[in-house]
Amino acid sequence: MTQLTGQPTTDDDVVHLTVPADGGYLGVLRTATAGLAARLQFALDEIEDLRIAVDEACAMLLAIATRNAELECRFAVTDDALTIEVTVPTVRGATLPAESSFAWKVLTALTTSAAAKAADGRATISLLTRRASGY
């Protein structure tokens, strides 16, 4: 699987958040997602879709995270898109759900594109959403 890239960003356009890899902290990532998408003037339904997609991606990663891990989230903002990369250290032999799984169907339905990679004991899910035209 490949990693997504949007338009070039500057350091000012990137937000990094690190939270414990625990479902109780996902609200922080959902709130950050909504705030950044609102900054880009995404429509309300696009913002909600992104919040759900981030939640789903994190749920996939939490299922394979090592004990006491931290979930790292990188938000890259461009003029018309938001790229979100969520990374976690994984237990030995962990695999992400297949791209034919329901979870991946949800991610691809809610975002412009989604990708994942797992290597060197870490897994990353990348989500790219472009603002609908006309806003």
Secondary structure as GFF3:
##gff-version 3
##sequence-region A 1 135
A	DSSP	three_ten_helix	11	13	.	.	.	ID=ss1
A	DSSP	beta_strand	14	20	.	.	.	ID=ss2
A	DSSP	three_ten_helix	23	25	.	.	.	ID=ss3
A	DSSP	alpha_helix	26	39	.	.	.	ID=ss4
A	DSSP	alpha_helix	44	62	.	.	.	ID=ss5
A	DSSP	beta_strand	70	77	.	.	.	ID=ss6
A	DSSP	beta_strand	81	89	.	.	.	ID=ss7
A	DSSP	alpha_helix	102	110	.	.	.	ID=ss8
A	DSSP	beta_strand	113	119	.	.	.	ID=ss9
A	DSSP	beta_strand	122	130	.	.	.	ID=ss10
###
